[in-house]
Amino acid sequence: MQKNIYKFDTLQVHAGSRPDPSTGARQVPIYQNTAYVFKSILHAEALFDLKELGHIYSRLSNPTVSVLQERIATLEGGIGAICSSSGHAAQILALFPLMQPGDNLIASTRLYGGTVQQFTNTIKKFGWEVKFVDVDDATQIAKLANKKTKAIFCESISNPGGHVTNLPEIAEYAKRLSIPLIVDNTAATPYLCNPFKYGADLIVHSTTKYISGNGTSLGGAVIDSGNFDWSQNDLFPSLSGPEPGYHGLKFHDTFGPYAFVIYSIAVSLRDLGMTMAPQNAFHTLLGLETLSLRMRKHVTNAKRIAEWLNNHPEVGEVTYAGLKSSKYANIVRKIYPKGAGALFTISLKGGYDACLKLVNKVNLFSHVSNLGDTRSLIIHPASTVHRQLTKEQQISAGLAPNVVRLSIGIEDPIDLIKDLKQALE
Ligand SMILES: *Cc1c(COP(=O)(O)O)cnc(C)c1O
């Protein structure tokens, strides 16, 4: 399908899929299948040597998952994507081709709590290290970077506060250091923000959230812009140097801009196995068909509810960047013109206890550790998802004990306001 002639609403329905050639089935079939028959010995050899690309075994690739990969890549304006079993898996897939033991990355302090945990403790076991910076003060990046720094990682619209990141500014620092900028675009989605337009090199998603929207399937994706030159320096030997697992094949020499995507399938997925299941790809595709319709409603609901909360006597700060009074209003106008998402936090003047009461008393809002569902969701991070973080980490992530996170769904906003109103009383 010719990508450039269609608009977003069309691409979210059609990109990557065509009627099934053998049956004419219009919806994408679920290829619930492990292995693919080789046409001949020569065909098998060519596939294993990466001289020809095709399906071998579903740990590496699967036709249903491939449709989702092509659709997400198209919506983000990338040259290719790899799907994974979860958003967390996507983060490891994004870093794996870039990092060696002893390397580090610079990451925003305002990240999903699970990501802070993964970066602070778990990736140490790979010999990788993270240095956190407040991305509102990007000059810190230059101060922290060294010869072992291999990437900068931030969220476009950040979980949990819905703060927006000034992507072109961060991208400028990545360019100066000749390292890629990786943007987690989960809370914005490609409908609200196109990080590649603002200098990102790789995008990661938890497709579990808005992309699927229906709360049925875990999943993740890494999308490559194809713009980063992996051979411009000697920082990325996995992509620019010889790969021992393929008789010394050099991915960047051989595949040019597709080096990252092909390495991710041929090495990362082959050896780490964090593959998306075809059923999950199917459910995610169903959700993705309506992404823009949902996001438009998420955004108008969130705006209205954030404004209402901002005027409520029991409520302190409302972090929604879509408020006219937000310090991020300029960045929203420039980089997130269709809206600042539907995720934000509020602080309650009644403190920790008032937060627990609010969570207990809402009826329509579900108390879950998830976001981006069609349903409205609420959580008190300090007692749940950010429980494992230190007090300092909680506060720098914007999650003091008197803070509640809301993910506004697509219900009628009058019903949502009614529910919050009775719970706050
Ligand atoms: C949920 C989330 C993740 C992790 O994704 P999973 O699919 O739960 O593994 C990563 N980043 C952000 C911004 C998220 O909201």
The ligand as an SDF file (V2000), in Angstrom:
LIG
                    3D

 15 15  0  0  0  0  0  0  0  0999 V2000
    2.8300    0.3560   30.7110 C   0  0  0  0  0  0  0  0  0  0  0  0
    3.9730    1.1040   30.2240 C   0  0  0  0  0  0  0  0  0  0  0  0
    5.1750    0.4600   29.8990 C   0  0  0  0  0  0  0  0  0  0  0  0
    5.3610   -1.0320   30.0770 C   0  0  0  0  0  0  0  0  0  0  0  0
    4.5270   -1.7270   29.2060 O   0  0  0  0  0  0  0  0  0  0  0  0
    3.9560   -3.1990   29.5060 P   0  0  0  0  0  0  0  0  0  0  0  0
    3.1900   -3.5000   28.2620 O   0  0  0  0  0  0  0  0  0  0  0  0
    3.1110   -3.1200   30.7220 O   0  0  0  0  0  0  0  0  0  0  0  0
    5.1410   -4.0800   29.6950 O   0  0  0  0  0  0  0  0  0  0  0  0
    6.2080    1.2190   29.4120 C   0  0  0  0  0  0  0  0  0  0  0  0
    6.0950    2.5510   29.2460 N   0  0  0  0  0  0  0  0  0  0  0  0
    4.9480    3.2030   29.5540 C   0  0  0  0  0  0  0  0  0  0  0  0
    4.8700    4.6850   29.3510 C   0  0  0  0  0  0  0  0  0  0  0  0
    3.8490    2.5060   30.0480 C   0  0  0  0  0  0  0  0  0  0  0  0
    2.7270    3.1700   30.3640 O   0  0  0  0  0  0  0  0  0  0  0  0
  1  2  1  0
  2  3  1  0
  2 14  2  0
  3  4  1  0
  3 10  2  0
  4  5  1  0
  5  6  1  0
  6  7  2  0
  6  8  1  0
  6  9  1  0
 10 11  1  0
 11 12  2  0
 12 13  1  0
 12 14  1  0
 14 15  1  0
M  END
$$$$
